[in-house]
């Protein structure tokens, strides 16, 4: 198949996919998962806000809602996924022509159980994204694009996906090669994508939750995976219903009390991420802190984790943000015409 046919098939297929997502709700539907998760975190913010003085419909709330669907669904899932299909085939063709090695047919992880592929894909993807995130802060040209995300002055779940469309291109382009070399493929698995979406919403939410609760939620999610046999995990197959439910309940309790105290060291949280959006950075870390997207461990490993105190009332933004464009159109062009 030549490159023109690949492009036509990719974009034609995702145009149909876009319409099908909207008109056919299902459990494997990104469009409605985004809606469900957004309503869930909005409800938590409404009834148990961390910053109680912050308006329920905070500043730029509706702008961020638009960004959510533009970046997560319209741009990322449609334009990016179609483009990635083209890049995958082009990348594989170059390797095949230069070395005779077919990357897609010689998948080193093809014999792995699906749960191992998911776990590897999640960790590798998050690690690459952590470094890309640091790059966005360190390189002035890229920082101009990233300013869109840091222009948020009142934090809430929808701010998670307020970012310049160019970030999709930067993140995905750098993710391509390491994921392809592992044979994972240059796409996001559904489970990984929804899990990281939920954690990202949580990190930006105007809520505060104890580690015991988030640990219990993680235990419940893993219990559901075991119970349903998702990700090719069938260890509970053949057991009685009450036995399965008991095991799931024990997992919730175990993760709550054993893993719970460490959850905010392992995973990102609102209490940690709020400092990433602080108006003023520490003098010894002028390019930023707390770069974790889903996992917090990278910041602790590489020395960029900083939580001076409870930061719920700190000023957000960056120096000069009072002159930053306010509309989506102006923000979409920002960085392209700025020195």
N, C-alpha and C positions, 0 to 999 in steps of 0.2 A: 504494500500500500504506500503510495507516495505522500509527500507532506501535505499537498493540497487536499487529498481525500481525507487525511487524518483530521485536518482543520475543519472541513465541512461536516464530517461525521461527529466530531467532538461538540461543535457549537450547535449543530442541529439537534443532537441528542439531548443536550442540556437545556435547550429551549423547551423541548417537550417535557423534560424533567421538571422544570420550573412550574409549568402549568399543572402537571400531575401532582406536585407537592401541595399546591394550594387547593386543588379540587378533590383530592383523595386523602383525607386524614387517615393516619395509621400509626402504629407504634414505632415504625422505622421512618418517620417523617420529620426531617429537620425543621421545617417551617413551624409545625405545631409544637415540637419540643421546645423551640425558642419561646413560643408564646406561653406554654405551660410553666416553664422555669421562670420566665420573667414575671408572670402573675404571682407565682409562689413567693419570690423574693420581695416583690412589691407589697404583698400582704404582710410579710414579716416586718418590713420597714414601716408600714402603716400602723401596726398594732404594738410593736416593740422597738421603736427607733432608739438608736444609740445616741444620736444628737437630737434631743427632743425639741430643741428650739428651731431645727431646720424644717422648712415647709414640706408638707407631704409631697406636693408637686414642686420639687426644688427648682432652682434656677437651671434653665436649659433642659428640663426634663424631656420635653417633646422633641427637641433637637436630637437628644441622645436616643430616643425611641426610634427615630428615623435612621440614625446611624446603625442601630442594632440590625435592622433588616437589610440596610444597604451593605454593610460590611460582612455580616455573618452569612447572609443568604444570597442577596442579589449579586454582590461582587465576589465574595469568597467562594461560595458553593457553585455558582454558575460560571462566571468569567474565569476564576482561578482554576477550577476543576477542569474546565474545557482546555484551558491553556496548558495545564499540567499533563493532560493526555498527549498533547502535541510534543511537549518537552520530553516526556518519558520515551516516546517512540524515537525522537530525534537523538536523544542521549544514548539510547540503546543501539541505534543504528551506527553512531560514530564509534562506539566501543567495539561493535561487531566487525566493522570494516577495518579498524586499525589493529585489532588483536584476535579477531575470529571468535571472541567469547560472547555468547548471547546472555546478557544479564537477566532478562526476563525469564528465559527457559531454564537457566541455571540458578534458580533461587536457592541460596544456602539455607533458608529457613522454611522451605516448602514441606519438610518432614516434621517440623515442630508442631506441637499442639497449639491450637488457636490461642489459648490463654497466654502461652509463652510469647507468641508473636505480638499479641496486644500489649503485654507488659513491656517487652523490649521496645516496641514502637513508641509507647507512651514515654518511657524514660529517655530514650534517644532524642525524641522530638522536643521534650521539655528542656533537655540540656542544651540542644542547639538553639532553641528559642531564648534561653537565658543569655547566651553569648550575643545573640543578635540584638537583644534588648539593651545590653551594655553598649553595643556598637551604635545604636540609635542615640544614645546619650553622649557618646564620645566624639562622633564625627559631626561637625557643624552642619554639613549639608543634610544629613539624615535627621539631626536634631530639629531642624526647621520643620520637617514633616511630623515628627513626634510631638511637637508643641501642641498640636491639635488635641492629643489625648491629655496633655498636662494643662490645658486651658480650663479644665473642670474646676470650678470654684466651690461647688457644693457636691459632696460625694453621694452616689447612689448606684444601685445595681446596673442601671442602663449606661453609666459612664464606662463600663467595661469595654463596650464595643465602639466608643467614640474614638476613632483614630483615622488618620489620613489614608486614603485608598492606596497610596504608594507603599505603606507598610505591608500590605498583603503581598505585594510584589517582592519587597526586600526579604521578608520572612520566608516566603515559600521558595524563592530562588535559592536561598542558602540552605534550606532544608533538603532540597532535591537530592544532591549527590550522596550525603551520608545515609539517607534512608534507602536510596536505590542500591548502594553498595551492600547494604545489609539484606537486600532482597525484599524489604518490607513493601516497597511500592511507593510511588510518589502521591499518595492520597491519604486521607485521614480515615481510619476505621470509625464506624458509626459510634461504637461504645466509647472510644477515646475522645471523639469530638464532643459528644454530649457530656461526658464526665468533666472535661476541661472547661466546657461552657458553664456548667453548674458551679465549679470552683471559682471561675473568673467572676461570675455574677456575685458569688458569696464574698469574694475579696473586696469588691467595690461597694457592697451593700452598707446601708446605714443601720447596721445591727452589730451586736456583739454576742458571741455564743461561746460557752465553755468548751474546753477540749474534750471533756467527757461526753458531751452531746455529739460533737462532730465525730468522735471516735466511735460512738454507738451507731451513728449514721453509716460510717464506713463499714462497720461490722455487718450492718443490715444489708448494705449493697452487696458485699461479698457473700453473705448468706443467701441472698436472692439468686446470685450467680450459681451457687452450689445447688440450690433447690430446683432451679429451672434447667440446669445443665447447659446454660449459656456458655459461650467461649470454649465448648468441648470439655467442660468440667462435669463429669458424671459420677462423682464419688458417692453421692447419695442415692444413686439409682437402685431401685429394688427395695428400699426401706419403706416402712409404714409411714403414713402421713404424719402421725403424731411424733414419730421419731425425727422426721425431717424438721418439723416446726420447733421441736426441742433443741435441735442442733443450731438452728438459726437464732433462736432466743439466747442460747449460750454464747454464740459468737457476738451478738450485740452487747451482752454484759461484759465479755472478756475484752473486747475492743474499747468499750467505754472506760473500764477501770485500769486496764493494763496499757493500752495504746493511747488512751485519752490524754494523759499528762504530757505526752510527747507530740501530740497532733500539730501544735502550732510551731514546732521545730521542723516537722516533716512537710506540712502543707502550708501554703500561704494563708493569710487571714486578714480580716479588715483592720485589726489592730496593728498588723505589720505593714500592710500595703498603704495605709493612710500616710505613713512616713515617706513612702516613695513619691507621693504627690505633694510633699511639703514645699512651701514657698521658698524656704531657706534650707540649703544643704549644709552638712557639717563642713567645717573649714578644711579638714583633711580628706574629704570625699566630695569635691565640688561637682563631679559628674554624675552623682546620684548614689542611692542606696536601695537595698531591698528590691532587686531586679526580678525576683522569682515570679513566674506566671502562675504555675500550679504548685510546684514543689518549692519549699523554702530552703531545702537542704543545701542547694548550691550557694546561697548567700552565706550560710554558716561555714561551709567548706572554704570558700574563697574570701572570706572576711569582709563582705559587704552588708551583713545583717546589722542594722542599727535600729533599736527601739528605745530611745532615751526615757520616755515615760508615756503615760496614757495620752495618746495624741488625738483624741476625738475632737478637740476644739482648736487645733492648729490651723494656721492659714494655709490654704492650698493654692497651687498655681506656680508661677515662675516670675522673676523680675521682668517687668515690661508687659505683663499679660493684660494690663488695662487697655493697651492699644491693639490687642490681638483681634482679628476679624471675628464677628459674632455669627454670621450666617453660614450655612452649609456650603453654598456656592463659593464664597470668599475663602473659606477654610480649605475647600477642595483644590483651589488654585494656589494656596499658600505654600511656599517652598519652591515652587516651579519658577517663579519670577523674582524671588528674593535672593540677594547675594548672601 
